[in-house]
Amino acid sequence: MSARIAPHEALHEGPAAPAALPACVHYAGAERYLRKALELQAATGPRFDIAGDCEDGAPVGGERAHAQMIASLIASEANRFDRFGARVHDVLHPATDAEIETLVGGAGVRLAFLALPKARGASDVAAFLARVDAARARHGVRRRIPVSVLIETPGAVREAWAIAALPGILSLDFGTLDYVSAHHGAIPLAAMESPAQFDHALLRRAKAEVAAAALAHGVVPAHGVTRAIDDPSQAHADARRAHDEFGFLRMWSIHPSQIEPIVSAFAPRAGEIAEAVAVLQAAMAAAWAPLAVGGKLHDRASYRYFWSVLQRAHAMGATIPDAARPWHDRSAQ
C-alpha cells in the first residue's frame, strides 16, 4: 500500500520551494510594445510574464501618465492571464509614490508584481514594502502585491539575504548592467555581456550570492538581460549558463525574439525528465527507501530533486510522460 504513495505525499520535507513563476519576464515601456507582448501572451499562454517599465520607459515629466497607461493595460481584457506587473522608480525618485498610487489604485487586484530598482539595501526594500502596503490600504486592495527587487548595487548584494527574508518578496533580479556601472570603471564594459558577465570574478561572486540568498528563502532568483537583441541564440546560451552555473530560475527579455529561447533554456531537458520518471517510479515501488537505479544510489535527496524537475517541467508546459501525469493531478487536489 505504501508503494503507491505519490511524490507530493512522500517528499514533503526540505526548505520551501520558490514560487512556480514563468521562466521569462518580458520588459517593455512603450504602449505599442506592451500591447504586442499581450497579444503574444494571449497566443502562447502564460509562458512568460510581462513587466511594464515605468523607470526607463517613462518620459521625464510624464511618469504619472505613463503609469496610468500601464495600469489601464493591466486592468484591461487584453490581460488574459493576470501575469502583468510593473517596474517603478527607485525609493528616492520623486515620481515613485505617484507610480505606486496609480498602479495599485488602478490595477491592484490584478497586478502580478511590482519591481523595485536600485535598492541600496534591506532598509530601502522595507520602506518600499511599507509604501505599497499603505497604498493597498487606501484603495481597499486586500491581496498582498508581490515585489521583485532588482539587485544591482554593491549594498544590495551585501544585504541580499536580509532582502530575501522580508515578507512579500517574489524574486531577486540581478541587474548586470547597473551592477557593472556601479563600480565606476573597476569592472570593464565587456562584463555587461557574455562571456565576461559569467566569467569576471566580481560578477560570479555577486550572482552566486544573490541566487543563494533567494533560494534559501523560497524566493525566485532572476537573471538580467542579454544585450544582443538581434541574436536569440545568445539569450538562450545566457539563460543556460545562468541556470546551470548559478541556479537562476528566471530571466529578463527585452525583445520578443528572446522570449522563447529563454523559456526553452530553462525547461528541463527531455532526458532529465525521462530519468526523473524512471527514478521516481522505482522509488514508489520501493516505498521510498534508498535504492540503485542504473548503478547510482538514490534516496530522499535525489527523489526530491527529480520531483522538482517534474514540477518545473509541468509548470512550463513541457511534455510529461503518461506515467507521471497522475502524480500532478493528485498534487493539485
C-alpha positions as CSV (number, residue, x, y, z in Angstrom):
1,M,0.0,0.0,0.0
2,S,2.8,2.4,0.9
3,A,4.4,1.8,-2.5
4,R,1.5,3.7,-4.1
5,I,2.2,6.9,-2.2
6,A,2.7,9.7,-4.7
7,P,5.7,12.0,-4.7
8,H,3.9,15.0,-3.4
9,E,2.7,12.9,-0.4
10,A,6.1,11.3,0.3
11,L,8.5,14.2,-0.3
12,H,7.3,17.0,1.8
13,E,10.4,17.6,3.8
14,G,13.0,20.3,3.0
15,P,13.0,24.1,2.7
16,A,10.2,25.9,1.0
17,A,10.5,25.8,-2.8
18,P,10.4,29.1,-4.8
19,A,7.2,30.1,-6.4
20,A,6.4,28.5,-9.8
21,L,6.9,31.6,-11.9
22,P,7.3,31.7,-15.7
23,A,10.9,31.4,-16.6
24,C,10.9,34.6,-18.6
25,V,9.7,38.1,-17.7
26,H,9.5,40.4,-20.7
27,Y,10.2,44.1,-20.1
28,A,8.8,46.9,-22.3
29,G,7.9,50.5,-21.9
30,A,6.1,51.8,-24.9
31,E,2.4,51.1,-25.2
32,R,2.6,49.5,-28.6
33,Y,5.3,47.1,-27.4
34,L,3.3,46.2,-24.3
35,R,0.2,45.5,-26.5
36,K,2.3,43.3,-28.8
37,A,3.5,41.4,-25.7
38,L,-0.1,40.9,-24.5
39,E,-1.0,39.6,-28.0
40,L,1.9,37.2,-27.9
41,Q,1.0,36.0,-24.4
42,A,-2.6,35.5,-25.4
43,A,-1.5,33.4,-28.4
44,T,1.0,31.2,-26.5
45,G,-0.5,31.1,-23.0
46,P,1.2,32.4,-19.8
47,R,4.6,31.0,-20.7
48,F,6.1,34.4,-19.8
49,D,5.4,37.4,-17.6
50,I,5.1,41.0,-18.8
51,A,6.6,43.9,-17.0
52,G,5.5,47.5,-17.8
53,D,8.6,49.7,-17.4
54,C,7.9,53.0,-15.5
55,E,11.6,53.6,-14.9
56,D,13.4,53.6,-18.2
57,G,10.2,53.6,-20.2
58,A,8.6,56.8,-19.0
59,P,9.3,60.2,-20.5
60,V,10.7,62.7,-17.9
61,G,7.8,64.7,-16.5
62,G,5.3,62.2,-17.9
63,E,5.7,59.5,-15.2
64,R,2.2,59.6,-13.9
65,A,0.6,59.4,-17.3
66,H,2.9,56.5,-18.2
67,A,1.9,54.6,-15.1
68,Q,-1.8,55.3,-15.9
69,M,-1.3,53.7,-19.3
70,I,0.3,50.6,-17.8
71,A,-2.4,50.4,-15.1
72,S,-5.1,50.5,-17.7
73,L,-3.5,47.7,-19.7
74,I,-3.1,45.6,-16.6
75,A,-6.8,46.1,-15.8
76,S,-7.9,45.5,-19.4
77,E,-9.4,42.4,-21.0
78,A,-6.2,42.1,-23.1
79,N,-4.5,40.9,-19.9
80,R,-6.0,37.4,-20.0
81,F,-3.8,35.7,-17.5
82,D,-3.0,38.3,-14.9
83,R,0.7,37.8,-15.5
84,F,1.5,41.5,-16.0
85,G,3.5,43.6,-13.5
86,A,5.3,46.8,-13.5
87,R,8.7,48.3,-12.6
88,V,8.6,51.7,-10.8
89,H,11.4,54.1,-10.0
90,D,13.7,53.7,-7.0
91,V,12.7,54.8,-3.5
92,L,14.4,58.2,-3.8
93,H,12.8,59.3,-7.1
94,P,10.1,61.9,-6.8
95,A,7.7,60.0,-9.1
96,T,7.7,56.7,-7.2
97,D,4.9,57.4,-4.8
98,A,2.6,58.6,-7.7
99,E,3.5,55.5,-9.6
100,I,2.7,53.2,-6.7
101,E,-0.6,55.1,-6.1
102,T,-1.6,54.9,-9.8
103,L,-0.7,51.2,-10.3
104,V,-2.2,50.0,-7.0
105,G,-5.3,52.2,-7.3
106,G,-5.8,51.4,-11.0
107,A,-4.9,47.7,-11.1
108,G,-4.0,46.5,-7.6
109,V,-6.3,43.5,-7.7
110,R,-4.7,42.2,-10.9
111,L,-1.1,43.5,-10.6
112,A,1.2,40.4,-10.8
113,F,4.1,42.2,-9.1
114,L,5.9,45.5,-8.6
115,A,9.6,45.7,-9.3
116,L,11.8,48.0,-7.3
117,P,15.1,49.0,-8.9
118,K,18.4,50.2,-7.5
119,A,17.7,49.2,-3.9
120,R,20.8,50.1,-1.8
121,G,20.0,47.6,0.9
122,A,17.3,46.0,3.0
123,S,16.1,49.3,4.5
124,D,15.2,50.6,1.1
125,V,13.2,47.5,0.3
126,A,11.4,47.6,3.7
127,A,10.4,51.2,3.1
128,F,9.1,50.3,-0.3
129,L,7.0,47.4,1.0
130,A,5.5,49.8,3.6
131,R,4.6,52.3,0.9
132,V,3.0,49.6,-1.2
133,D,1.0,48.3,1.8
134,A,-0.2,51.8,2.7
135,A,-1.4,52.3,-0.9
136,R,-3.2,48.9,-0.7
137,A,-5.0,50.0,2.4
138,R,-6.0,53.3,0.9
139,H,-7.5,51.6,-2.2
140,G,-9.0,48.6,-0.4
141,V,-6.8,46.0,-2.1
142,R,-6.8,43.1,0.3
143,R,-4.3,40.9,-1.5
144,R,-0.5,41.4,-0.9
145,I,1.2,42.6,-4.0
146,P,4.4,40.6,-4.6
147,V,7.6,42.6,-5.0
148,S,10.6,41.8,-7.2
149,V,13.8,43.5,-6.0
150,L,16.5,44.4,-8.5
151,I,19.8,43.6,-7.0
152,E,22.2,46.0,-8.9
153,T,24.2,47.8,-6.3
154,P,27.1,46.5,-4.1
155,G,25.0,47.3,-1.0
156,A,22.1,45.2,-2.2
157,V,24.4,42.3,-2.9
158,R,25.8,42.6,0.6
159,E,22.3,42.5,2.1
160,A,20.7,40.1,-0.3
161,W,20.0,37.6,2.5
162,A,18.2,40.2,4.5
163,I,16.2,41.4,1.5
164,A,15.1,37.9,0.6
165,A,13.9,37.3,4.1
166,L,11.4,40.2,4.0
167,P,7.7,39.3,3.7
168,G,6.2,39.6,0.2
169,I,9.4,39.3,-1.8
170,L,8.8,37.4,-5.1
171,S,12.2,37.4,-6.7
172,L,15.7,38.9,-6.5
173,D,16.6,40.1,-10.0
174,F,20.3,40.6,-10.7
175,G,20.9,43.6,-12.9
176,T,24.2,43.0,-14.6
177,L,24.4,46.3,-16.4
178,D,23.8,48.6,-13.4
179,Y,26.0,46.4,-11.2
180,V,28.9,46.9,-13.6
181,S,28.2,50.6,-13.9
182,A,28.1,51.0,-10.1
183,H,31.8,50.1,-9.9
184,H,32.8,53.2,-11.8
185,G,35.1,51.5,-14.3
186,A,36.7,49.0,-12.0
187,I,34.8,46.3,-13.9
188,P,35.3,46.6,-17.7
189,L,32.5,47.3,-20.1
190,A,32.9,43.9,-21.6
191,A,31.4,42.4,-18.4
192,M,28.0,43.8,-19.4
193,E,27.7,40.9,-21.8
194,S,28.9,37.3,-22.4
195,P,31.2,35.7,-21.8
196,A,32.7,38.1,-19.3
197,Q,29.4,38.6,-17.4
198,F,29.7,35.0,-16.3
199,D,33.5,34.8,-16.0
200,H,34.5,38.0,-14.2
201,A,35.3,37.2,-10.6
202,L,33.2,40.0,-9.1
203,L,30.2,39.2,-11.2
204,R,30.4,35.4,-10.4
205,R,30.6,36.2,-6.7
206,A,27.6,38.6,-6.9
207,K,25.4,36.3,-8.9
208,A,26.2,33.3,-6.7
209,E,25.4,35.3,-3.6
210,V,22.1,36.6,-5.0
211,A,20.9,33.2,-6.2
212,A,21.9,31.5,-2.9
213,A,20.1,34.1,-0.8
214,A,16.9,33.8,-2.9
215,L,16.8,30.1,-3.0
216,A,17.4,29.8,0.8
217,H,14.3,31.9,1.4
218,G,12.0,30.3,-1.2
219,V,12.4,33.4,-3.5
220,V,13.0,33.1,-7.2
221,P,16.4,34.3,-8.4
222,A,16.1,36.1,-11.8
223,H,18.9,36.9,-14.2
224,G,19.1,40.2,-16.1
225,V,19.1,41.0,-19.8
226,T,21.0,39.8,-22.8
227,R,22.1,42.9,-24.8
228,A,22.3,41.1,-28.1
229,I,18.7,41.7,-29.1
230,D,19.3,40.6,-32.7
231,D,20.8,37.2,-31.6
232,P,18.2,35.0,-29.9
233,S,20.7,32.2,-29.6
234,Q,22.8,34.4,-27.3
235,A,19.8,34.8,-25.0
236,H,19.4,31.0,-25.0
237,A,23.0,30.5,-24.2
238,D,23.0,33.1,-21.4
239,A,19.9,31.6,-19.9
240,R,21.5,28.1,-19.9
241,R,24.6,29.4,-18.1
242,A,22.5,31.4,-15.6
243,H,20.6,28.3,-14.7
244,D,23.2,25.6,-14.9
245,E,26.1,27.5,-13.3
246,F,24.4,29.8,-10.8
247,G,20.9,28.4,-10.1
248,F,18.8,31.2,-11.6
249,L,15.2,30.2,-12.4
250,R,14.1,33.1,-14.4
251,M,15.5,35.7,-16.8
252,W,14.5,39.0,-18.4
253,S,13.7,39.5,-22.0
254,I,14.0,42.9,-23.8
255,H,12.8,41.8,-27.2
256,P,10.1,39.4,-28.2
257,S,12.6,37.2,-30.1
258,Q,14.3,36.4,-26.8
259,I,11.2,35.0,-25.0
260,E,11.1,31.5,-26.5
261,P,14.8,30.9,-26.3
262,I,14.8,31.9,-22.7
263,V,11.8,29.7,-21.9
264,S,13.3,26.7,-23.7
265,A,16.7,27.2,-22.0
266,F,15.1,27.0,-18.5
267,A,12.9,24.0,-19.3
268,P,14.2,20.6,-18.1
269,R,15.8,18.5,-20.9
270,A,13.8,15.6,-22.2
271,G,16.5,13.2,-20.9
272,E,16.3,14.6,-17.4
273,I,12.5,14.3,-17.4
274,A,12.7,10.7,-18.5
275,E,15.3,9.9,-15.8
276,A,13.1,11.7,-13.2
277,V,10.2,9.5,-14.1
278,A,12.2,6.3,-14.0
279,V,13.8,7.1,-10.6
280,L,10.5,8.1,-9.0
281,Q,8.7,5.1,-10.3
282,A,11.4,2.9,-8.8
283,A,11.2,4.8,-5.5
284,M,7.4,4.4,-5.3
285,A,7.8,0.7,-5.8
286,A,10.4,0.6,-3.0
287,A,8.1,2.6,-0.7
288,W,10.6,5.5,-1.0
289,A,13.5,3.6,0.5
290,P,17.1,4.1,-0.8
291,L,17.8,2.1,-4.0
292,A,20.1,1.9,-7.0
293,V,19.0,2.9,-10.5
294,G,21.4,2.5,-13.3
295,G,24.2,1.8,-10.9
296,K,23.7,5.0,-9.0
297,L,22.5,5.4,-5.4
298,H,19.2,7.3,-4.9
299,D,17.5,8.4,-1.7
300,R,15.2,11.1,-0.5
301,A,17.6,13.9,-1.6
302,S,17.6,12.7,-5.2
303,Y,13.9,11.9,-5.1
304,R,13.2,15.5,-4.1
305,Y,15.4,16.7,-6.9
306,F,13.7,14.7,-9.5
307,W,10.3,15.6,-8.2
308,S,11.2,19.3,-8.6
309,V,12.4,18.6,-12.1
310,L,8.9,17.2,-13.0
311,Q,7.1,20.0,-11.2
312,R,9.2,22.6,-13.2
313,A,8.5,20.8,-16.4
314,H,4.8,20.6,-15.7
315,A,4.6,24.3,-14.8
316,M,6.4,25.2,-18.1
317,G,4.2,23.1,-20.3
318,A,6.8,20.6,-21.2
319,T,5.8,17.1,-22.4
320,I,5.4,14.8,-19.4
321,P,5.3,11.0,-19.8
322,D,1.9,9.4,-19.3
323,A,3.2,7.6,-16.2
324,A,3.8,10.8,-14.3
325,R,0.7,12.7,-15.2
326,P,-1.5,11.2,-12.4
327,W,1.1,12.5,-9.8
328,H,0.5,16.1,-10.9
329,D,-3.3,15.6,-11.0
330,R,-3.2,14.3,-7.4
331,S,-0.9,17.0,-6.2
332,A,-3.3,19.7,-7.5
333,Q,-6.2,18.3,-5.5
